[in-house]
Amino acid sequence: MIPTIGASGAIAGVMDAYLFLYPRALTLVPLVVILQVLSVPAPLFL
């Protein structure tokens, strides 16, 4: 048997790599309800 990783596992891996490579990066989060963009730290976003 060969283990497989679905799309959610791949996305989680990419997000973890982003957090590992850029721990102090800011992520822009669009807030559709109040039409504003919020900047939050990557660890808080993930």
C-alpha distance matrix in Angstrom:
0.0 3.8 6.5 9.4 13.0 15.6 19.2 20.5 18.3 19.5 23.1 23.0 22.0 24.9 27.3 26.5 27.1 30.3 31.5 30.7 32.6 35.4 36.1 39.7 39.1 40.6 38.7 40.8 40.0 41.9 43.6 44.2 46.3 49.1 48.5 48.1 45.5 44.7 43.6 41.4 39.8 36.1 35.1 36.9 35.4 31.8
3.8 0.0 3.8 6.4 10.0 12.9 16.3 17.8 15.4 16.2 19.9 20.0 18.7 21.4 24.0 23.3 23.7 26.9 28.2 27.5 29.1 32.0 32.9 36.4 35.8 37.3 35.5 37.5 37.0 38.9 40.8 41.5 43.8 46.4 45.7 45.1 42.5 41.6 40.5 38.4 36.7 33.0 32.2 34.2 32.5 29.0
6.5 3.8 0.0 3.8 6.9 10.0 13.5 14.5 12.0 13.2 16.8 16.6 15.6 18.5 20.8 20.1 20.8 24.0 25.1 24.6 26.5 29.2 29.8 33.3 32.7 34.1 32.3 34.4 33.7 35.7 37.5 38.3 40.5 43.1 42.5 41.9 39.2 38.3 37.2 34.9 33.3 29.6 28.7 30.6 28.9 25.4
9.4 6.4 3.8 0.0 3.8 6.5 9.9 11.4 9.4 10.3 13.8 14.2 13.5 16.1 18.5 18.4 19.1 21.9 23.4 23.3 25.0 27.4 28.3 31.6 30.6 31.8 29.7 31.5 30.8 32.6 34.4 35.1 37.4 40.0 39.3 38.8 36.2 35.5 34.5 32.6 31.2 27.5 27.0 28.7 26.7 23.3
13.0 10.0 6.9 3.8 0.0 3.8 6.8 7.9 5.6 6.8 10.1 10.5 10.2 12.7 14.9 15.1 16.1 18.6 20.0 20.4 22.1 24.2 25.0 28.2 27.1 28.1 26.0 27.8 27.0 28.9 30.8 31.6 33.9 36.4 35.7 35.1 32.5 31.7 30.8 28.8 27.6 23.9 23.4 25.1 23.0 19.6
15.6 12.9 10.0 6.5 3.8 0.0 3.8 5.5 5.4 6.5 8.9 10.1 10.9 12.8 14.6 15.6 16.9 18.8 20.4 21.3 22.9 24.6 25.4 28.3 26.8 27.3 24.8 26.1 25.0 26.6 28.2 28.7 31.0 33.7 33.0 32.7 30.4 29.9 29.4 27.7 26.9 23.3 23.2 24.3 21.8 18.8
19.2 16.3 13.5 9.9 6.8 3.8 0.0 3.8 5.4 5.1 6.2 8.6 9.8 10.7 12.3 14.2 15.4 16.6 18.5 19.9 21.1 22.4 23.4 26.0 24.2 24.5 21.7 22.8 21.7 23.1 25.0 25.4 27.9 30.5 29.6 29.3 27.0 26.7 26.3 24.9 24.4 20.9 21.2 22.3 19.4 16.7
20.5 17.8 14.5 11.4 7.9 5.5 3.8 0.0 3.8 5.4 5.1 6.1 8.6 10.0 10.5 12.2 14.2 15.4 16.5 18.3 20.0 20.9 21.4 24.0 22.5 22.6 19.9 21.2 19.8 21.5 23.1 23.8 26.0 28.6 28.1 27.6 25.3 24.6 24.2 22.4 21.9 18.5 18.4 19.2 16.5 13.7
18.3 15.4 12.0 9.4 5.6 5.4 5.4 3.8 0.0 3.8 5.5 5.1 6.2 8.8 9.9 10.5 12.3 14.3 15.3 16.4 18.3 19.9 20.3 23.3 22.2 23.0 20.8 22.6 21.8 23.9 25.6 26.8 29.0 31.4 30.8 30.0 27.3 26.3 25.4 23.3 22.1 18.6 18.1 19.5 17.3 14.0
19.5 16.2 13.2 10.3 6.8 6.5 5.1 5.4 3.8 0.0 3.8 5.4 5.1 6.3 8.7 9.9 10.6 12.5 14.4 15.3 16.5 18.2 19.4 22.3 20.8 21.7 19.5 21.4 21.0 23.1 25.3 26.4 29.0 31.2 30.2 29.2 26.4 25.7 24.5 22.8 21.6 17.9 18.1 19.9 17.4 14.4
23.1 19.9 16.8 13.8 10.1 8.9 6.2 5.1 5.5 3.8 0.0 3.8 5.4 5.1 6.2 8.6 9.9 10.6 12.4 14.2 15.4 16.3 17.3 19.8 18.1 18.5 16.1 17.7 17.2 19.3 21.5 22.8 25.4 27.4 26.4 25.5 22.6 21.9 20.9 19.3 18.5 14.9 15.4 16.8 14.0 11.3
23.0 20.0 16.6 14.2 10.5 10.1 8.6 6.1 5.1 5.4 3.8 0.0 3.8 5.5 5.1 6.1 8.6 9.8 10.5 12.2 14.2 15.2 15.5 18.3 17.3 18.0 15.9 18.1 17.6 20.2 22.1 23.8 26.0 27.9 27.3 26.1 23.2 21.9 20.6 18.4 17.1 13.5 13.1 14.7 12.6 9.2
22.0 18.7 15.6 13.5 10.2 10.9 9.8 8.6 6.2 5.1 5.4 3.8 0.0 3.8 5.4 5.1 6.2 8.6 9.9 10.4 12.2 14.1 14.8 18.1 17.2 18.6 17.1 19.7 19.8 22.6 24.8 26.6 29.1 30.8 29.9 28.4 25.3 23.9 22.2 20.0 18.1 14.4 14.2 16.5 14.7 11.4
24.9 21.4 18.5 16.1 12.7 12.8 10.7 10.0 8.8 6.3 5.1 5.5 3.8 0.0 3.8 5.4 5.1 6.2 8.7 9.8 10.5 11.9 13.5 16.3 14.7 16.1 14.5 16.9 17.5 20.2 22.8 24.6 27.4 28.9 27.6 26.0 22.7 21.7 19.8 18.1 16.4 12.7 13.5 15.9 13.6 10.9
27.3 24.0 20.8 18.5 14.9 14.6 12.3 10.5 9.9 8.7 6.2 5.1 5.4 3.8 0.0 3.8 5.4 5.0 6.3 8.6 9.9 10.4 11.1 13.7 12.3 13.3 11.7 14.3 14.7 17.7 20.1 22.3 24.8 26.1 25.1 23.3 20.1 18.6 16.8 14.7 13.0 9.3 9.9 12.1 9.9 7.2
26.5 23.3 20.1 18.4 15.1 15.6 14.2 12.2 10.5 9.9 8.6 6.1 5.1 5.4 3.8 0.0 3.8 5.4 5.1 6.1 8.6 9.9 10.0 13.3 12.9 14.6 13.8 17.0 17.5 20.8 23.0 25.4 27.7 28.9 28.2 26.1 22.8 20.9 18.7 16.1 13.7 10.0 9.5 12.3 11.3 8.1
27.1 23.7 20.8 19.1 16.1 16.9 15.4 14.2 12.3 10.6 9.9 8.6 6.2 5.1 5.4 3.8 0.0 3.8 5.4 5.0 6.0 8.3 9.7 13.0 12.4 14.8 14.4 17.6 18.8 22.0 24.7 27.1 29.7 30.6 29.5 27.3 23.8 22.1 19.6 17.5 14.9 11.2 11.5 14.8 13.7 11.0
30.3 26.9 24.0 21.9 18.6 18.8 16.6 15.4 14.3 12.5 10.6 9.8 8.6 6.2 5.0 5.4 3.8 0.0 3.8 5.4 5.2 5.8 7.6 10.3 9.0 11.1 10.7 14.0 15.6 18.9 21.7 24.2 26.9 27.6 26.3 23.9 20.3 18.7 16.0 14.2 11.8 8.3 9.6 12.7 11.3 9.5
31.5 28.2 25.1 23.4 20.0 20.4 18.5 16.5 15.3 14.4 12.4 10.5 9.9 8.7 6.3 5.1 5.4 3.8 0.0 3.8 5.6 5.3 5.0 8.2 8.2 10.4 10.7 14.3 15.7 19.3 21.7 24.6 26.8 27.3 26.5 23.9 20.4 18.1 15.3 12.8 9.8 6.3 6.5 10.0 9.7 7.8
30.7 27.5 24.6 23.3 20.4 21.3 19.9 18.3 16.4 15.3 14.2 12.2 10.4 9.8 8.6 6.1 5.0 5.4 3.8 0.0 3.8 5.8 5.8 9.6 10.3 13.3 14.1 17.8 19.4 23.0 25.4 28.3 30.6 31.1 30.2 27.6 24.0 21.7 18.7 16.2 12.8 9.8 9.4 13.2 13.3 11.2
32.6 29.1 26.5 25.0 22.1 22.9 21.1 20.0 18.3 16.5 15.4 14.2 12.2 10.5 9.9 8.6 6.0 5.2 5.6 3.8 0.0 3.8 6.2 9.1 9.2 12.6 13.6 17.2 19.4 22.8 25.7 28.5 31.1 31.3 30.0 27.2 23.5 21.6 18.3 16.5 13.3 10.6 11.5 15.0 14.8 13.3
35.4 32.0 29.2 27.4 24.2 24.6 22.4 20.9 19.9 18.2 16.3 15.2 14.1 11.9 10.4 9.9 8.3 5.8 5.3 5.8 3.8 0.0 3.8 5.6 5.4 8.9 10.5 14.2 16.6 20.1 22.9 25.9 28.4 28.3 27.0 24.1 20.3 18.3 14.8 13.1 10.0 7.8 9.5 12.7 12.6 12.1
36.1 32.9 29.8 28.3 25.0 25.4 23.4 21.4 20.3 19.4 17.3 15.5 14.8 13.5 11.1 10.0 9.7 7.6 5.0 5.8 6.2 3.8 0.0 3.8 5.7 8.8 10.8 14.6 16.6 20.4 22.6 25.9 28.0 27.8 27.0 24.0 20.4 17.7 14.3 11.8 8.1 6.5 6.8 10.2 11.1 10.7
39.7 36.4 33.3 31.6 28.2 28.3 26.0 24.0 23.3 22.3 19.8 18.3 18.1 16.3 13.7 13.3 13.0 10.3 8.2 9.6 9.1 5.6 3.8 0.0 3.8 6.6 9.6 13.1 15.6 19.2 21.4 24.8 26.8 26.1 25.3 21.9 18.4 15.7 12.0 10.0 6.5 6.7 7.9 10.3 11.5 12.2
39.1 35.8 32.7 30.6 27.1 26.8 24.2 22.5 22.2 20.8 18.1 17.3 17.2 14.7 12.3 12.9 12.4 9.0 8.2 10.3 9.2 5.4 5.7 3.8 0.0 3.8 6.5 10.0 12.8 16.3 18.9 22.1 24.4 23.8 22.6 19.4 15.6 13.4 9.8 8.6 6.0 5.6 8.6 10.5 10.4 11.5
40.6 37.3 34.1 31.8 28.1 27.3 24.5 22.6 23.0 21.7 18.5 18.0 18.6 16.1 13.3 14.6 14.8 11.1 10.4 13.3 12.6 8.9 8.8 6.6 3.8 0.0 3.8 6.7 9.5 12.9 15.4 18.7 20.9 20.1 18.9 15.6 12.0 9.7 6.0 5.4 4.5 5.6 9.0 9.5 8.9 11.2
38.7 35.5 32.3 29.7 26.0 24.8 21.7 19.9 20.8 19.5 16.1 15.9 17.1 14.5 11.7 13.8 14.4 10.7 10.7 14.1 13.6 10.5 10.8 9.6 6.5 3.8 0.0 3.8 6.3 9.8 12.5 15.7 18.1 17.9 16.5 13.6 9.9 8.2 5.5 5.4 6.0 5.8 9.4 9.4 7.3 9.7
40.8 37.5 34.4 31.5 27.8 26.1 22.8 21.2 22.6 21.4 17.7 18.1 19.7 16.9 14.3 17.0 17.6 14.0 14.3 17.8 17.2 14.2 14.6 13.1 10.0 6.7 3.8 0.0 3.8 6.5 9.5 12.5 15.1 14.6 12.9 10.1 6.4 5.7 4.6 6.5 8.8 9.3 12.7 11.8 9.3 12.2
40.0 37.0 33.7 30.8 27.0 25.0 21.7 19.8 21.8 21.0 17.2 17.6 19.8 17.5 14.7 17.5 18.8 15.6 15.7 19.4 19.4 16.6 16.6 15.6 12.8 9.5 6.3 3.8 0.0 3.8 6.3 9.4 11.9 12.0 10.8 8.7 5.6 5.1 6.2 7.3 10.2 10.5 13.2 11.4 8.6 11.6
41.9 38.9 35.7 32.6 28.9 26.6 23.1 21.5 23.9 23.1 19.3 20.2 22.6 20.2 17.7 20.8 22.0 18.9 19.3 23.0 22.8 20.1 20.4 19.2 16.3 12.9 9.8 6.5 3.8 0.0 3.8 6.0 9.0 9.3 7.5 6.2 4.4 6.3 8.7 10.7 13.9 14.3 16.9 15.0 12.1 14.9
43.6 40.8 37.5 34.4 30.8 28.2 25.0 23.1 25.6 25.3 21.5 22.1 24.8 22.8 20.1 23.0 24.7 21.7 21.7 25.4 25.7 22.9 22.6 21.4 18.9 15.4 12.5 9.5 6.3 3.8 0.0 3.8 5.6 6.0 5.7 5.3 5.7 7.0 10.4 11.9 15.5 16.3 18.4 15.7 13.3 16.3
44.2 41.5 38.3 35.1 31.6 28.7 25.4 23.8 26.8 26.4 22.8 23.8 26.6 24.6 22.3 25.4 27.1 24.2 24.6 28.3 28.5 25.9 25.9 24.8 22.1 18.7 15.7 12.5 9.4 6.0 3.8 0.0 3.8 5.6 4.9 6.9 8.4 10.6 13.9 15.6 19.1 19.6 21.7 19.2 16.4 19.1
46.3 43.8 40.5 37.4 33.9 31.0 27.9 26.0 29.0 29.0 25.4 26.0 29.1 27.4 24.8 27.7 29.7 26.9 26.8 30.6 31.1 28.4 28.0 26.8 24.4 20.9 18.1 15.1 11.9 9.0 5.6 3.8 0.0 3.8 5.8 8.1 10.5 12.0 15.7 17.1 20.7 21.6 23.2 20.2 18.0 20.8
49.1 46.4 43.1 40.0 36.4 33.7 30.5 28.6 31.4 31.2 27.4 27.9 30.8 28.9 26.1 28.9 30.6 27.6 27.3 31.1 31.3 28.3 27.8 26.1 23.8 20.1 17.9 14.6 12.0 9.3 6.0 5.6 3.8 0.0 3.9 5.7 9.0 10.6 14.4 16.4 20.2 21.7 23.5 20.5 18.6 21.8
48.5 45.7 42.5 39.3 35.7 33.0 29.6 28.1 30.8 30.2 26.4 27.3 29.9 27.6 25.1 28.2 29.5 26.3 26.5 30.2 30.0 27.0 27.0 25.3 22.6 18.9 16.5 12.9 10.8 7.5 5.7 4.9 5.8 3.9 0.0 3.8 7.1 9.9 13.5 16.1 19.8 21.0 23.4 20.9 18.6 21.8
48.1 45.1 41.9 38.8 35.1 32.7 29.3 27.6 30.0 29.2 25.5 26.1 28.4 26.0 23.3 26.1 27.3 23.9 23.9 27.6 27.2 24.1 24.0 21.9 19.4 15.6 13.6 10.1 8.7 6.2 5.3 6.9 8.1 5.7 3.8 0.0 3.8 6.5 10.0 12.8 16.6 18.2 20.7 18.3 16.3 19.7
45.5 42.5 39.2 36.2 32.5 30.4 27.0 25.3 27.3 26.4 22.6 23.2 25.3 22.7 20.1 22.8 23.8 20.3 20.4 24.0 23.5 20.3 20.4 18.4 15.6 12.0 9.9 6.4 5.6 4.4 5.7 8.4 10.5 9.0 7.1 3.8 0.0 3.8 6.7 9.8 13.3 14.8 17.6 15.5 13.5 16.8
44.7 41.6 38.3 35.5 31.7 29.9 26.7 24.6 26.3 25.7 21.9 21.9 23.9 21.7 18.6 20.9 22.1 18.7 18.1 21.7 21.6 18.3 17.7 15.7 13.4 9.7 8.2 5.7 5.1 6.3 7.0 10.6 12.0 10.6 9.9 6.5 3.8 0.0 3.8 6.4 10.1 12.1 14.5 12.2 10.8 14.5
43.6 40.5 37.2 34.5 30.8 29.4 26.3 24.2 25.4 24.5 20.9 20.6 22.2 19.8 16.8 18.7 19.6 16.0 15.3 18.7 18.3 14.8 14.3 12.0 9.8 6.0 5.5 4.6 6.2 8.7 10.4 13.9 15.7 14.4 13.5 10.0 6.7 3.8 0.0 3.8 7.0 9.3 12.1 10.5 9.5 13.0
41.4 38.4 34.9 32.6 28.8 27.7 24.9 22.4 23.3 22.8 19.3 18.4 20.0 18.1 14.7 16.1 17.5 14.2 12.8 16.2 16.5 13.1 11.8 10.0 8.6 5.4 5.4 6.5 7.3 10.7 11.9 15.6 17.1 16.4 16.1 12.8 9.8 6.4 3.8 0.0 3.8 6.4 8.5 6.8 6.5 10.0
39.8 36.7 33.3 31.2 27.6 26.9 24.4 21.9 22.1 21.6 18.5 17.1 18.1 16.4 13.0 13.7 14.9 11.8 9.8 12.8 13.3 10.0 8.1 6.5 6.0 4.5 6.0 8.8 10.2 13.9 15.5 19.1 20.7 20.2 19.8 16.6 13.3 10.1 7.0 3.8 0.0 3.8 5.7 5.5 6.3 8.8
36.1 33.0 29.6 27.5 23.9 23.3 20.9 18.5 18.6 17.9 14.9 13.5 14.4 12.7 9.3 10.0 11.2 8.3 6.3 9.8 10.6 7.8 6.5 6.7 5.6 5.6 5.8 9.3 10.5 14.3 16.3 19.6 21.6 21.7 21.0 18.2 14.8 12.1 9.3 6.4 3.8 0.0 3.8 5.5 5.0 6.1
35.1 32.2 28.7 27.0 23.4 23.2 21.2 18.4 18.1 18.1 15.4 13.1 14.2 13.5 9.9 9.5 11.5 9.6 6.5 9.4 11.5 9.5 6.8 7.9 8.6 9.0 9.4 12.7 13.2 16.9 18.4 21.7 23.2 23.5 23.4 20.7 17.6 14.5 12.1 8.5 5.7 3.8 0.0 3.8 5.4 5.2
36.9 34.2 30.6 28.7 25.1 24.3 22.3 19.2 19.5 19.9 16.8 14.7 16.5 15.9 12.1 12.3 14.8 12.7 10.0 13.2 15.0 12.7 10.2 10.3 10.5 9.5 9.4 11.8 11.4 15.0 15.7 19.2 20.2 20.5 20.9 18.3 15.5 12.2 10.5 6.8 5.5 5.5 3.8 0.0 3.8 5.6
35.4 32.5 28.9 26.7 23.0 21.8 19.4 16.5 17.3 17.4 14.0 12.6 14.7 13.6 9.9 11.3 13.7 11.3 9.7 13.3 14.8 12.6 11.1 11.5 10.4 8.9 7.3 9.3 8.6 12.1 13.3 16.4 18.0 18.6 18.6 16.3 13.5 10.8 9.5 6.5 6.3 5.0 5.4 3.8 0.0 3.8
31.8 29.0 25.4 23.3 19.6 18.8 16.7 13.7 14.0 14.4 11.3 9.2 11.4 10.9 7.2 8.1 11.0 9.5 7.8 11.2 13.3 12.1 10.7 12.2 11.5 11.2 9.7 12.2 11.6 14.9 16.3 19.1 20.8 21.8 21.8 19.7 16.8 14.5 13.0 10.0 8.8 6.1 5.2 5.6 3.8 0.0
